[in-house]
Amino acid sequence: MHVTQLRIYPVKSFAGLDIVSAEVLPWGLAGDRRWGVVDLNGVPVTARERNSMLGLTAEPLADGGLMLGGGTGGSGSPLRVDVPTDASPIAVGHSRQGTALAAGDEADEWLSARLGGPVRLVWQPDPRARSVNPKHGGLPGEALTLADAGPLLLTSEASLAQLDAWTDDATPPLDMRRFRPNVVIDGDEPFAEERWSHVDLGGVRFRVTSHCDRCVMTTIDPDTLSRGKEPIRTLAKHRRRDGKTWFGVRLVPTTQGAIRVGDAAQAC
């Protein structure tokens, strides 16, 4: 097996960014989900509620800042956002996070124009302050960005091919982007990843912490942003247990290093 795709999401719920290599930190891939969007009360805002977030882009800059782009509201021009290291903390509702640093009025106005309502862009200054929930397989000392439940998500092309085979013939093949993985492997057999305890990607070892339950975000087409019934409808027929549907596995790094597209994937 081999790594066929690496992907980061610099801002939680924005469109992802394909990369050829990534530094692996204790809390996940460098540049992944250190930024998020909240409402004026600090409640996280995601593409589950605002599909248009999936049409926004964020390009990481060398100094840690972002170049925001996309969307149909506002002037249409991109916006550079610097890391708000000197900002005062504000309360946020991300679980086990407590506070984050506000990116500032200009970023807030840019985002609010594109999302059709007042929101704020925030930055997580220290991922070590947020732990992986034990309910999702976290162990003491394991850290997390603003991702939902695990530092990385791995999916398999073999599993997606099986899901496509189960899906109605009239439905176009599903795009892996719907599942928002960080790592995609070619796989050896469908859903074999759910039986792993660890996986080595290149020279970095990861522990499989939990299987990933899927939500309504997978039903949003990543290009048109329209919402349909797949893949939840088919997952519910073939991959339903405990009242949820499942696709992909969450990983925690147990060593550090770098991984690249083309690296061998060795399960154990």
C-alpha positions in Angstrom: 0.0 0.0 0.0 1.1 3.6 -0.6 0.0 7.1 0.2 -1.8 8.5 -2.8 -2.9 11.9 -1.5 -2.1 14.3 1.4 -4.5 17.1 2.2 -4.6 19.9 4.8 -7.4 22.2 5.8 -5.8 25.4 7.1 -9.2 26.8 8.2 -11.7 24.3 9.7 -14.5 23.7 7.2 -12.9 25.6 4.3 -11.9 23.8 1.1 -8.8 21.6 1.5 -5.4 21.9 -0.1 -3.5 19.1 -1.8 0.1 18.9 -0.8 3.0 16.5 -1.8 4.6 16.3 1.6 3.9 17.3 5.2 5.7 17.7 8.5 4.0 15.5 11.1 3.7 17.2 14.5 2.3 15.6 17.7 -1.1 17.2 17.0 -1.3 16.4 13.3 0.0 17.7 9.9 1.7 21.1 10.0 -0.8 23.8 8.8 -3.9 21.8 9.4 -6.9 23.3 11.2 -5.2 25.8 13.4 -7.8 28.4 12.3 -11.5 28.3 12.7 -14.7 30.4 12.4 -17.0 31.3 15.2 -20.1 33.4 15.6 -20.2 36.5 17.8 -20.8 34.4 20.8 -17.8 32.2 20.1 -19.9 29.2 18.9 -18.0 27.3 16.2 -19.4 27.8 12.7 -18.9 24.9 10.2 -20.0 23.9 6.7 -22.6 21.7 8.3 -24.6 24.8 8.8 -23.1 27.0 6.1 -22.3 25.0 3.0 -20.6 28.0 1.4 -17.6 27.6 3.7 -16.5 24.7 1.5 -16.1 27.2 -1.4 -13.6 29.3 0.5 -9.9 28.7 0.3 -6.9 29.4 2.7 -3.3 29.2 1.5 -0.7 28.9 4.3 2.1 31.5 4.1 5.7 31.0 5.1 5.3 33.2 8.2 2.3 31.2 9.5 -0.4 33.6 8.1 -3.0 32.9 5.5 -4.2 34.1 2.1 -8.0 33.8 2.1 -9.8 33.5 -1.2 -13.0 32.3 -2.9 -16.6 33.0 -2.2 -19.1 35.2 -4.0 -19.7 37.9 -1.4 -17.7 41.1 -0.9 -15.3 42.5 -3.4 -14.0 39.1 -4.5 -10.4 40.1 -3.7 -8.2 37.8 -1.6 -7.1 38.8 1.9 -3.9 38.3 3.7 -4.3 37.5 7.4 -1.4 37.6 9.8 -1.0 35.3 12.8 -2.7 37.3 15.7 0.0 36.6 18.2 -0.6 39.9 20.1 -4.4 39.6 20.2 -6.4 39.1 23.4 -8.0 35.7 23.9 -11.7 35.3 23.3 -14.0 32.6 24.5 -14.8 29.9 21.9 -17.0 26.8 22.0 -14.6 24.2 20.6 -14.6 21.3 23.0 -11.7 21.4 25.5 -10.3 24.6 23.9 -11.7 27.4 26.0 -10.2 30.4 24.2 -8.5 31.3 20.9 -7.0 34.5 19.4 -9.1 36.7 17.1 -7.7 37.5 13.7 -9.1 41.0 13.6 -11.8 43.2 12.1 -10.6 43.0 8.5 -10.7 39.2 8.4 -14.0 39.2 10.2 -15.6 41.6 7.7 -14.2 39.6 4.7 -15.6 36.4 6.1 -18.9 37.9 7.2 -19.5 39.3 3.7 -19.0 35.8 2.1 -21.0 33.8 4.7 -24.0 36.2 4.9 -23.8 37.0 8.6 -21.4 38.2 11.3 -18.6 35.8 12.1 -15.1 35.9 13.4 -11.9 34.2 12.3 -9.8 32.8 15.2 -6.5 31.1 15.6 -5.4 28.3 18.0 -2.1 29.5 19.5 -1.1 26.2 21.2 -2.6 22.8 20.1 -1.0 21.2 23.2 -3.7 22.9 25.3 -6.4 20.8 23.6 -6.5 17.1 24.3 -7.9 14.2 22.2 -11.1 13.1 23.8 -10.8 9.7 25.5 -14.2 8.9 23.9 -12.4 9.0 20.6 -9.4 6.9 21.8 -7.3 9.7 23.2 -4.6 8.9 25.7 -3.1 11.3 28.3 -0.8 13.9 26.6 -2.2 13.5 23.1 -3.0 16.9 21.6 -5.4 18.2 18.9 -5.9 21.2 16.6 -9.4 22.5 16.0 -10.2 19.2 14.2 -13.3 17.4 15.4 -12.0 14.3 17.0 -8.5 13.3 15.9 -5.3 14.8 14.6 -5.6 13.0 11.2 -8.2 11.2 9.2 -7.1 8.4 6.9 -9.3 7.0 4.1 -8.7 4.3 1.5 -9.4 4.2 -2.2 -10.3 0.6 -1.9 -13.1 1.5 0.6 -14.3 4.3 -1.7 -14.4 1.9 -4.6 -16.6 -0.5 -2.6 -18.9 2.3 -1.5 -19.2 3.4 -5.2 -20.1 -0.2 -6.1 -22.9 -0.2 -3.6 -24.2 3.2 -4.7 -27.0 3.5 -7.3 -25.6 3.2 -10.9 -27.3 6.6 -11.8 -25.2 8.4 -9.2 -21.8 9.8 -10.3 -18.7 8.3 -8.6 -18.1 9.9 -5.2 -15.3 12.3 -4.8 -12.9 11.5 -1.9 -13.0 15.2 -1.0 -16.4 14.7 0.5 -14.8 12.8 3.4 -12.2 15.4 4.1 -9.2 13.1 4.7 -5.7 14.2 5.5 -4.2 10.9 4.2 -5.5 8.7 1.4 -4.0 5.3 0.7 -4.7 3.0 -2.2 -5.6 0.2 0.2 -5.5 -3.6 -0.2 -9.1 -4.4 0.6 -12.2 -2.4 1.5 -12.4 -1.2 5.1 -9.2 -3.1 6.1 -8.1 0.1 7.9 -10.7 -0.5 10.6 -8.8 -3.6 11.7 -5.5 -1.9 12.2 -4.0 -0.8 15.5 -1.1 1.1 14.0 0.1 2.2 10.5 3.5 3.4 9.4 3.5 6.0 6.6 7.0 6.4 5.4 9.1 6.6 8.5 6.3 7.9 10.8 4.1 5.7 13.0 0.5 6.4 13.8 -1.9 4.8 16.2 -5.5 4.2 15.0 -7.6 5.8 17.7 -11.2 5.4 16.4 -13.4 4.8 13.4 -14.9 8.0 11.9 -18.7 8.4 12.0 -19.9 10.5 9.1 -22.2 13.5 9.1 -24.2 15.6 6.7 -21.0 17.4 5.4 -20.3 14.3 3.2 -23.6 15.0 1.3 -22.3 18.4 0.0 -20.8 18.3 -3.4 -17.4 19.9 -3.1 -17.6 21.7 -6.5 -21.3 22.8 -6.7 -21.9 23.0 -3.0 -25.3 21.4 -3.5 -26.6 18.9 -1.0 -27.9 15.4 -1.9 -28.6 12.1 -0.2 -25.3 10.3 -0.9 -23.1 8.9 0.5 -25.1 8.8 3.8 -28.0 6.9 2.2 -25.7 4.1 1.0 -23.6 4.1 4.1 -26.7 3.6 6.1 -27.5 0.5 4.2 -24.1 -1.1 4.4 -22.1 0.7 7.1 -24.5 1.5 9.9 -23.9 0.5 13.5 -24.7 2.2 16.8 -27.0 4.5 15.0 -24.2 6.0 12.9 -22.6 5.5 9.5 -18.8 5.0 9.2 -16.0 5.7 6.8 -12.3 6.2 7.5 -10.2 6.1 10.6 -8.7 8.7 12.9 -5.0 8.6 13.7 -2.6 10.0 16.3 1.1 10.3 15.5 3.3 8.4 17.9 6.5 9.6 16.2 7.4 12.7 14.3 9.0 13.3 10.9 7.7 13.9 7.4 5.4 12.0 5.0 5.1 12.3 1.2 2.8 11.2 -1.5 4.2 7.8 -2.7 5.4 6.7 0.8 4.7 3.1 1.7 1.9 2.4 4.1 2.5 -0.5 6.3 -0.3 -1.6 8.7 0.2 -3.5 11.9 
